[in-house]
Amino acid sequence: MAEGTYPSARFTSLTVYDVTGSPIDSLADHQIAPSTGSKNPFAVPDAGSKSAQHHYQVTLKPGITAGAGNNTMAATANGAGSGSGFLVLRIYVPDNESDPTGGVPLPTLSMQRQGSSPKSITTCPRAGSAQGPMGPLATELKALVKKYAPPGGFEGCGKSTASAPGFAVPNKTGGLFPNPYNKYLCTPLEYKSGRIAVIRGKAPTFPDTTNGQSVLTKTQLRYWSLCQNQIQLPYPVSSCAGDFQTAVGKDGRYTYVVSTSQDRPGNATTSKGVTWIDWGPTNVKSVLLLRNMLPAQTFHNAVQDVKKGDDPAKVMGAYYPTVTYCTKEAFAKSGPNACAG
């Protein structure tokens, strides 16, 4: 059982994974019913701002199917009566950037065996503890990622190649603890000295909670981002720009430049309407990931609308990101128009 408080943030969720890192069951913030006397600020506009009135309680049970409802989640895959797995709490864009938990304590956990009383599970007191990132649990997670990663490593982005990049739906998803509420486009990139990657497209609207906008504001997506990842296990992020960190012009469009700091053009700055993303290590190949989360029912140009066999450029229209290589000198001289694909 998990007892918690809805964070002051853009998004939160609870997801159960099996030992391969594949999702079993999940509840997004707006799906988590509040405890008696509380209200869910992700679901109703009159929830108020007092965290003491934002409590919830979620139960995990083995032997049930996913999507049971009533704040109950399947703890094991395929209705198994027992087994191992992981419960992951996600918090995106906390209102206070310096507080990653969104201004509230982490949920407390308890376990109850049939015929016995609930027993609290101790929360790790510090990052260096046995349950922290340097402890045996983290070591076990790293081993699982390596063991259950897709055979042969990264399996590509449609027919796109690093020499001819273009955003496409990943050829394989699953494992590696994916967020069920995100969908992705990706493109591989390959570093060459003096060369940059330029990405352009129309920016979906989002609730700008960092500037006080309500998460319930009617927008096209709950969240989106563009991230540079390394094509080596566990595919770590080199650099990332969230929607609220992205420069958007009066025409509603964005321009990203992905480069090393040495190859960054002098005009690749937010004051010039350009968002810079650090290339990261140059001795490994890279993959860019465009993330879309929780599109509105009235928005039909999200990655979620791209079905198997669809051309994402046709489905997403102006919201489809184009990518092209360009020299640092050409961009510095004439801006992104010099790098049109």
C-alpha positions in Angstrom: 0.0 0.0 0.0 1.3 3.5 -0.9 0.0 6.5 1.0 1.0 9.9 -0.4 0.3 13.5 -1.2 -0.2 14.9 -4.7 2.8 17.0 -5.5 2.9 20.6 -6.7 4.1 19.7 -10.1 3.1 19.3 -13.8 2.6 15.5 -13.6 2.9 12.5 -11.4 2.2 8.8 -11.7 2.7 5.5 -10.1 3.7 2.6 -12.3 4.3 -1.1 -11.5 7.0 -2.9 -13.6 8.1 -6.5 -13.8 11.7 -7.6 -13.4 12.4 -6.9 -17.1 11.4 -3.2 -16.8 8.2 -3.7 -18.7 5.0 -1.9 -17.3 2.3 -4.0 -15.6 -0.1 -1.4 -14.4 -0.1 2.4 -13.9 -2.1 5.3 -12.6 -1.6 8.8 -13.8 -2.2 11.7 -11.4 -5.8 12.5 -12.6 -6.7 8.8 -12.2 -5.7 8.6 -8.6 -8.8 9.1 -6.4 -8.2 11.2 -3.3 -8.6 9.9 0.3 -11.8 10.9 2.2 -11.7 14.6 3.0 -9.1 15.4 0.3 -9.3 16.6 -3.3 -7.1 15.8 -6.3 -5.6 19.0 -7.7 -4.9 17.2 -11.0 -8.6 16.5 -11.4 -10.7 19.3 -10.0 -10.1 23.1 -10.0 -11.3 23.7 -6.4 -8.8 21.4 -4.7 -7.1 24.4 -3.0 -3.4 24.7 -2.3 -3.1 23.1 1.1 -1.2 19.8 0.8 -2.9 18.5 3.9 -6.0 18.2 1.8 -4.3 16.4 -1.1 -3.9 12.9 0.3 -4.3 9.6 -1.6 -3.9 5.9 -0.9 -3.2 3.3 -3.5 -3.2 -0.5 -3.0 -1.1 -3.0 -5.0 -2.3 -6.6 -5.2 -1.0 -9.8 -6.8 -3.3 -12.1 -8.6 -5.5 -9.4 -10.2 -5.6 -7.9 -13.8 -4.4 -4.5 -14.6 -6.9 -1.6 -14.7 -8.9 -2.9 -11.8 -9.8 0.6 -10.7 -10.6 1.9 -7.2 -7.0 3.0 -6.7 -5.9 -0.7 -6.9 -3.0 -1.7 -9.1 -1.9 -5.1 -10.3 1.4 -6.0 -8.5 2.3 -8.9 -10.7 2.1 -9.7 -14.4 -0.7 -11.8 -16.0 -2.6 -12.2 -12.8 0.2 -14.2 -11.1 -0.3 -14.8 -7.4 3.3 -13.8 -6.5 6.4 -12.4 -8.1 9.0 -9.6 -8.0 8.8 -6.2 -9.6 9.2 -2.5 -9.0 6.9 0.4 -8.1 8.1 3.7 -9.7 6.9 7.2 -8.7 7.4 9.9 -11.3 7.2 13.6 -10.8 7.6 16.0 -13.8 8.4 19.7 -13.5 7.9 20.5 -9.8 6.7 24.0 -9.2 9.8 24.6 -7.2 12.7 23.4 -9.3 14.9 22.9 -6.3 12.4 20.5 -4.7 12.2 17.3 -6.9 9.4 15.8 -4.8 7.1 18.7 -5.5 6.9 20.2 -2.0 5.6 17.0 -0.4 7.1 14.0 1.4 7.6 10.8 -0.6 4.8 8.3 -0.2 5.0 5.9 2.7 4.8 2.2 2.0 3.3 -0.7 4.0 2.9 -4.4 3.3 0.1 -6.6 4.5 0.1 -10.4 4.3 -3.2 -12.3 4.3 -4.5 -12.6 7.9 -2.0 -10.1 9.4 -1.8 -6.4 10.1 -0.1 -3.8 7.8 3.7 -3.5 8.4 5.5 -0.2 7.4 8.4 -0.4 4.9 11.2 1.8 6.0 12.1 4.6 3.5 15.8 4.9 2.8 17.2 7.7 5.0 19.9 9.0 2.5 21.1 8.6 -1.0 24.1 6.5 0.0 22.0 3.9 1.8 21.6 0.4 0.7 18.5 1.4 -1.2 20.2 4.5 -2.7 21.8 5.0 -6.1 25.1 3.5 -5.0 23.6 0.6 -3.1 22.8 -3.0 -4.0 19.3 -2.2 -5.3 20.7 0.3 -7.8 23.3 -2.3 -8.8 20.5 -4.9 -9.3 18.6 -2.4 -11.5 21.6 -1.8 -13.7 22.1 -5.5 -14.1 18.5 -5.9 -15.1 18.8 -3.2 -17.7 21.7 -4.9 -19.3 20.1 -8.4 -19.1 16.8 -7.4 -20.6 17.9 -4.7 -23.1 16.7 -5.4 -26.7 18.9 -8.0 -28.3 21.5 -6.4 -30.5 21.1 -3.1 -28.7 19.3 -0.1 -30.1 17.0 -1.1 -32.9 16.6 2.2 -34.7 14.1 4.8 -35.7 12.1 3.6 -38.8 14.4 3.8 -41.8 16.2 6.8 -40.5 20.0 6.6 -40.3 22.7 8.7 -38.7 23.9 9.9 -42.1 20.3 10.7 -43.2 18.4 11.6 -40.0 14.6 11.9 -39.8 12.2 11.5 -36.9 10.3 8.3 -36.8 8.6 6.0 -34.3 11.2 3.8 -32.6 11.4 0.3 -34.1 11.0 -1.2 -30.7 9.8 0.0 -27.4 9.3 -1.7 -24.0 11.7 -2.7 -21.2 14.0 -0.1 -19.7 11.1 1.2 -17.5 9.2 3.4 -20.1 6.6 5.9 -19.0 3.3 4.6 -20.3 2.0 8.1 -20.7 4.7 9.2 -23.2 5.1 8.4 -26.8 8.2 9.1 -28.8 9.7 10.0 -32.1 13.5 9.4 -32.5 16.3 9.9 -34.9 19.9 8.8 -34.7 22.7 11.3 -35.0 26.4 11.0 -35.7 29.0 13.6 -34.7 31.4 15.3 -37.0 33.6 18.2 -36.0 32.2 21.6 -37.1 28.7 20.1 -37.9 25.5 20.8 -35.9 22.0 19.3 -36.0 19.1 21.8 -36.4 15.6 20.7 -35.4 12.5 22.8 -36.3 8.8 22.5 -35.8 5.6 23.9 -34.3 5.4 23.9 -30.5 2.3 22.3 -28.9 0.7 24.3 -26.1 1.2 23.1 -22.5 0.2 24.2 -19.0 3.1 26.4 -18.0 3.0 25.5 -14.3 6.5 27.0 -13.7 4.9 30.4 -14.3 1.8 29.8 -12.2 -0.6 28.4 -14.8 -2.9 25.6 -13.6 -2.2 22.1 -14.7 -5.9 21.9 -15.6 -5.5 24.7 -18.3 -6.8 23.5 -21.6 -3.8 22.8 -23.8 -2.7 20.4 -26.5 -0.2 18.3 -24.4 0.5 18.0 -20.7 4.3 17.9 -21.4 6.8 17.6 -24.3 10.5 17.7 -24.6 13.5 17.0 -26.8 16.4 15.0 -25.4 19.8 13.9 -26.7 20.6 10.3 -25.6 23.6 8.1 -26.0 23.2 4.8 -27.9 24.8 2.7 -25.2 23.3 1.0 -22.3 21.3 2.2 -20.4 20.8 4.9 -23.1 21.6 7.8 -20.8 20.4 11.4 -21.4 23.2 13.8 -22.4 21.1 16.9 -22.5 17.4 17.8 -22.6 15.1 20.8 -23.0 11.6 20.6 -21.7 8.7 22.6 -23.2 9.0 25.4 -20.6 12.8 25.6 -21.4 12.2 26.0 -25.2 12.3 29.3 -27.0 9.2 29.7 -29.1 8.8 32.4 -31.7 5.7 34.6 -32.4 4.8 32.1 -35.1 4.6 29.4 -32.5 7.6 27.5 -33.9 10.9 26.4 -32.2 14.4 25.9 -33.4 16.9 23.7 -31.6 20.6 23.4 -32.2 22.4 20.2 -31.0 26.1 20.6 -30.9 29.2 20.5 -28.7 30.1 23.6 -26.9 33.0 24.2 -29.3 30.7 23.9 -32.3 27.9 26.0 -30.8 27.2 29.0 -33.1 27.2 32.4 -31.4 23.6 33.0 -32.4 22.3 29.7 -31.0 20.9 31.4 -27.9 17.4 31.9 -26.5 17.7 35.7 -27.1 17.9 34.8 -30.8 15.0 32.4 -30.5 17.2 29.2 -30.5 17.4 26.5 -27.9 20.8 24.9 -27.6 21.2 21.2 -26.6 24.6 19.9 -25.7 25.7 17.0 -27.9 27.3 15.1 -25.1 30.0 12.5 -25.6 31.2 12.5 -29.2 32.8 9.0 -29.0 29.4 7.2 -29.1 26.5 7.5 -31.5 23.5 9.5 -30.3 19.7 9.4 -30.6 17.3 12.4 -30.3 14.0 11.7 -28.6 10.9 13.9 -29.0 8.5 13.1 -26.1 4.8 13.8 -26.1 2.7 13.3 -23.0 -1.0 13.0 -22.4 -2.5 14.8 -25.5 -5.9 16.5 -25.2 -8.7 14.6 -26.9 -9.1 17.6 -29.2 -5.5 17.5 -30.3 -4.9 15.1 -33.2 -1.3 15.9 -34.2 0.5 14.2 -31.3 2.9 11.3 -31.5 0.1 9.2 -29.9 -1.9 9.7 -33.1 0.8 8.0 -35.3 -0.4 4.5 -35.8 1.7 1.5 -37.1 2.5 2.1 -40.7 1.6 5.8 -40.6 3.9 8.6 -41.9 4.4 10.7 -38.8 5.0 13.8 -40.9 1.6 13.5 -42.4 -0.2 12.8 -39.1 1.6 15.5 -37.1 1.6 18.2 -39.8 3.3 21.4 -38.7 4.0 19.7 -35.3 6.3 17.2 -36.9 10.0 18.1 -36.2 12.4 18.3 -39.1 16.1 17.7 -38.6 19.1 18.5 -40.8 22.8 18.8 -40.5 24.4 22.1 -41.0 27.8 23.7 -40.5 28.5 26.0 -37.6 29.6 28.7 -39.9 26.5 28.6 -42.1 24.2 28.9 -39.1 26.3 31.6 -37.5 26.2 33.6 -40.7 22.5 33.2 -41.8 20.6 31.5 -39.0 18.4 28.4 -39.2 17.1 29.3 -42.7 20.6 28.5 -44.0 20.1 24.9 -42.8 16.7 24.1 -44.3 16.3 20.4 -45.1 
